[in-house]
């Protein structure tokens, strides 16, 4: 007859707690998102040879360039998401 293991049994065998597992998952998720958004921001920086803030200052009221407007919106979103995930990672690391 086969013995049924539970999550608690697995945690006990690996000397981990639910809190440790959840924290590790959140850290990995944050690192994955940070990597994704850093790469996206880097693509825009390479494409335009400037930082986001420099591009925003150089093209404050640019109209009729829909491709640039779309890129700036995507870039702003990626930068915002990057900042948000970095903040989440700091918070998760500081949780007791």
N, C-alpha and C positions, 0 to 999 in steps of 0.2 A: 504494500500500500504506500502511495506517494504522500509525503508530508507537504502541507501547504504552508508557504512562507508568506509573511506579511511585510508591509513596508517597515513596520517597527522592528521586525526581525532583521531586515536588511540594514537598517540604520544602526542597530545594535552591533551587528557583525562588523560594520565599517567604522564604528566609533564616531558616528556623525549624528548631529541633531537635525530636526526639521528646520530650525532657524539657519543652521549652517548651509544646508542644501538650498534653501530659498535664497539666501544671500549670494551664494555662488552662482545660482541661476541668474539673478538680477545683475550681478557684475558681468557675467558673460554676455547677457543680452545688451547691456549698456556698451560694452566694448565693441560688440558687433555693430551696433548702430553708429557709434562714434567713428569706427573705421569706414563705414559706408558713407557717412556725411563728410568726413575729411576728404575722402577720395573724390566725392562729387564737387566739393569746393575747389580742390586742387585742379580738377579738369577745367573749371571756369577760369581759375587764375592763370592756367597755362594758355587757354584759348585767348584771353584778353590781355595777358602779360601785365596784369594789375591785380591788386587786392579788391575785394568787394567795396570797401569804403572809398577807394580811389575811383572806382567805376561809378559809384553813386554820385560822387562829387563832380566827376567829369561829364556826367549825363543827367543832370537834375531834371530837366524838362524835355528830354528827348522824346519826340513823337514821330510817328510814321515809320519807325524802325521796329517793326513788330517782333522780329527775331531777337533783337537786343532786349526789348522789353520782356519777352518771355524768358530769356536767359537770366535777366536780372531778378525776375520774380522767383524762378527756380533756385537761383543762387541764394537769394535772401532766405528762402524757405530752408534750404540745406544748412545755411549758417545758423539760423534760428534753432533748427533741430539739433545741430551739433552742440550748440551752447546748452540746450535743454538737457541732452543726454549726458554731457560732461557734468552738469550740476547734479543730475540724478546719481551718477557714479560717485561723486563726492559724498552725497547724502547716504548712500547705501554703505559706503566704506566707514562712515562715522556712526552708523547704528550699532548699538551695543548688543 
